[in-house]
């Protein structure tokens, strides 16, 4: 025989309430998605690191990464769709650069910190 104790609603402590209020909402989570697409994928994070020095063409990025232009272009498409990079045509070449935004700046800083920690 099992005896069930009556349950009563637990009053949330201030700490629990504050933690719940600190959670990201749907819109904030959506803003972070492009950043996750960079940080969680090695090739894309390397592209962002390379572009943090300055604009580069697809061919230059492919050579730096030692990947095909096609594979590099696919990663650049994801980054462009996420608003991380912008593309401009210069003759036959497409030149990519980082988009000016606080989230891109924060992503570059996280990658810079990772590189610094990795060297130490």
Secondary structure, 3 states (H helix, E strand, C coil): CCCCCCCCCCCCCHHHHHHHHHCCCHHHHHHHHHHHHHHCCHHHHHHHHHHCCCCEEHHHHHHHHCCCHHHHHHHHHHHHHCCCEEEEEECCEEEEEECCCHHHHHHHHHHHHHHHHHHC
